[in-house]
Every structure is written in structure tokens, then in C-alpha cells.
Amino acid sequence: MTKKDLQHWANTASWHQLNEYTVGWIAAESDHGWEIGLKWIDSKKENVQSSGWATLANVVALKEDQELDMEELKTLLNRAEKEIPSAANRVRYMMNVFIIAVGGYVKELTNEALNTPKSIGQLTIDMRGTACKVPYAPDYIKKMIARGYKKKKMARC
């Protein structure tokens, strides 16, 4: 898909499952994933922001560590820590997913990712009456690293 196609898709997807999973997965697997994810997290629209954080989390899960910019990832972890308390509901959820992805897939940044949510505490996110739970990032990261730092072959399930 072209950047224009991905942008249109992110702008018009009207359900968080589409934005955070389908759009985020396909964008992350494209040649434009990192670039477009960074653009989207600065959007004024909640659905596009959540697509951006989802895309970045999936890029981290897919790319080998040597392909990732560690300083930029640290900056994004700091941004998530600073902005998560006041972020929109689904954006807050995907920032948490991003923190988990960095901690569980990027060995060099595991400790930083483990410490990020400690200042935030357990997140409260409206899951709209579902039985879904919000994972506490340090606990989830520890489960991931217990399995080893295994990158994904594809973002999609």
C-alpha cells in the first residue's frame, strides 16, 4: 500500500479494532511503517493517534534491534510516560502496548521500559463494557522476556 492509501485508511477507519490492529499491522509491515507511525502519533484525531502507536509497537516487534534507532525509542518511551495520563482513552491503551513492545522485544531498552510505567501506575482505561483487561506493562514485559527476545515474523496474527 502507498502512504496515501495508508493515510486514507487511518483517517477513515471508525472502530478501534481496525485502527489498532488492521491498520497498525499493515502499516508496520509496509516500507513506510516507522515514518507514518511517527506522523500519526502527532495527529489531532484519536483514531489516527492510536493507529500510530500501534504501528510503532509492531515495527519494534518486527525489526531486528540493530535496525532500530535506540535514542528515538527512548524519546518515545519518555513521551509516552509524560503524555499517557492525559491521552485519549484508546491512545493511552496503545501507548501502553508500545511500552510493552519496547520492553519485550528490545533487550537494550528492557529496563527503561520496565521503569516507565512505574511512575504511571496501573492504567484505568474504559474497555466499553467488555471483559478485556489492561495489562500492567512491567508484569507483561517480564512474561515476554521469560520466553526470550523473539521477534515476530509478521505483525498480523
C-alpha positions in Angstrom: 0.0 0.0 0.0 1.1 3.5 -0.7 1.5 6.2 2.1 -1.6 7.8 0.6 -3.6 4.6 0.9 -2.5 4.0 4.5 -3.2 7.6 5.4 -6.7 7.4 4.0 -7.3 4.1 5.8 -6.2 5.5 9.1 -8.3 8.6 8.7 -11.5 6.7 7.8 -11.3 3.6 10.0 -14.1 4.2 12.5 -13.5 1.4 15.0 -10.6 1.0 17.3 -10.1 -2.7 16.3 -9.5 -1.5 12.7 -7.2 1.4 13.7 -5.1 -0.5 16.2 -4.9 -3.9 14.6 -5.6 -4.0 10.9 -4.3 -0.5 10.0 -1.4 -0.8 12.5 -0.4 -4.2 11.3 -0.4 -3.4 7.6 1.3 -0.1 8.1 4.1 -1.7 10.2 4.7 -4.3 7.5 4.9 -1.7 4.8 8.1 0.2 3.8 6.5 3.3 5.4 5.7 1.9 8.9 8.1 3.8 11.1 7.8 7.1 9.2 4.0 7.0 9.1 3.7 5.8 12.7 5.7 8.8 13.8 3.4 11.1 11.8 0.2 9.6 13.1 1.1 9.9 16.8 1.0 13.7 16.3 -2.4 13.7 14.8 -5.3 15.6 16.4 -7.6 12.6 15.8 -7.7 9.8 18.5 -8.2 7.0 16.0 -5.2 8.1 13.9 -3.0 8.5 17.1 -3.9 5.0 18.2 -3.0 3.7 14.7 0.4 5.5 15.1 1.3 4.0 18.4 0.1 0.5 17.2 2.2 0.8 14.1 5.3 1.8 16.1 4.8 -1.1 18.5 4.5 -3.5 15.6 7.6 -2.1 13.9 9.5 -2.7 17.1 8.2 -6.3 17.2 9.3 -6.9 13.6 12.6 -5.2 13.1 15.9 -6.5 14.4 17.3 -4.3 17.2 20.2 -3.1 15.0 17.7 -1.7 12.6 16.0 0.4 15.3 17.0 3.9 16.5 17.5 3.4 20.2 17.7 7.1 21.0 14.4 7.7 19.2 12.8 4.8 21.1 14.0 6.3 24.4 12.5 9.6 23.4 9.2 7.8 22.5 9.2 6.0 25.9 9.7 9.3 27.7 6.9 10.9 25.6 4.5 8.0 26.4 5.3 8.3 30.1 4.7 12.1 30.0 1.5 12.0 27.9 -0.2 8.8 28.9 -2.0 10.3 31.9 -3.9 12.9 29.8 -4.1 11.0 26.5 -7.4 9.9 25.0 -8.7 6.5 26.1 -7.6 4.3 23.1 -4.4 6.3 22.6 -3.5 5.6 26.3 -4.1 1.9 25.7 -1.8 1.8 22.6 0.9 3.8 24.4 0.9 1.1 27.0 1.1 -1.5 24.2 4.1 0.4 22.8 5.9 0.4 26.2 5.3 -3.3 26.4 6.6 -3.9 22.9 9.8 -2.0 23.5 10.4 -3.8 26.8 9.6 -7.2 25.5 11.3 -7.0 22.1 14.3 -4.7 22.5 16.7 -6.1 25.0 18.8 -2.9 25.3 15.7 -0.9 26.4 14.0 -3.5 28.6 15.0 -1.9 31.9 14.0 1.6 30.7 10.6 0.2 29.5 10.1 -1.6 32.8 10.7 1.6 34.7 8.4 3.8 32.5 5.1 2.6 33.8 6.1 2.5 37.4 5.8 6.3 37.6 2.3 6.0 35.9 0.9 3.1 37.9 -1.9 0.7 36.8 -3.8 2.4 33.9 -7.5 2.8 34.0 -9.0 2.6 30.5 -12.6 2.3 29.6 -12.9 -1.1 27.8 -16.5 -0.3 26.9 -18.2 -3.0 29.0 -16.0 -5.9 27.7 -14.2 -8.4 29.9 -10.9 -7.2 28.4 -8.3 -6.1 30.9 -5.5 -3.6 30.6 -2.1 -5.3 31.1 0.2 -3.8 33.7 3.3 -3.2 31.5 6.0 -4.4 33.9 4.2 -7.7 34.5 3.6 -8.3 30.8 7.2 -7.4 29.8 8.5 -9.9 32.4 6.4 -12.6 30.9 7.7 -11.8 27.4 11.3 -11.8 28.4 10.9 -15.1 30.2 10.2 -16.6 26.8 13.2 -14.9 25.3 13.5 -11.9 23.0 11.7 -13.4 20.0 10.9 -11.0 17.2 7.7 -11.6 15.2 7.8 -12.7 11.6 4.7 -10.7 10.8 2.5 -8.2 12.7 -0.7 -10.0 11.7 -1.9 -12.9 13.6 
